[in-house]
Amino acid sequence: MFRIFKAKETKHLTYDKEKQKPVIRCSICTGEQVAGFKDIRTGKFTDIMLIRNEKDLQDFKNMYGITEIGKEF
């Protein structure tokens, strides 16, 4: 069968597991949630994507192969 579009490949992106940890930053005032990585040594947060619902969170976890993620307020 001839296909016009290729099937989507699931490709895991990477992050430095020794220097960074996955975190969801939550705003106490607005409830906004942003997923990203926090540098363990410096505490610097690098935001990756906005989390609007459970599907966004699962997409983020699947992109990076994450099983556990912490929350910070």
FENSULUR-V108860 format. One record per backbone hydrogen bond with DSSP energy under -0.5 kcal/mol. CO is the residue of the C=O (numbers start at 1). NH is the residue of the N-H. E is the energy in kcal/mol with one decimal. If there is no record, write none. Layout:
((CO,NH,E) (CO,NH,E))
//
This chain:
((9,11,-0.8) (15,17,-1.1) (16,19,-0.7) (16,20,-2.6) (19,40,-2.9) (21,38,-2.7) (22,70,-1.2) (23,25,-0.5) (23,36,-2.4) (24,26,-0.5) (24,72,-2.8) (25,34,-2.3) (27,31,-1.2) (32,27,-2.5) (33,51,-3.0) (34,25,-3.1) (35,48,-3.0) (35,49,-1.9) (36,23,-2.5) (37,46,-2.9) (38,21,-2.0) (39,43,-2.1) (44,39,-2.9) (45,47,-0.6) (46,37,-2.2) (49,35,-3.0) (50,52,-0.7) (51,33,-0.6) (53,57,-1.6) (54,58,-2.5) (55,59,-2.5) (56,60,-2.2) (57,61,-2.4) (58,62,-2.6) (59,63,-2.3) (60,64,-1.5) (61,65,-1.0) (61,66,-2.4) (63,13,-3.5) (70,24,-2.5) (72,26,-3.2))
//
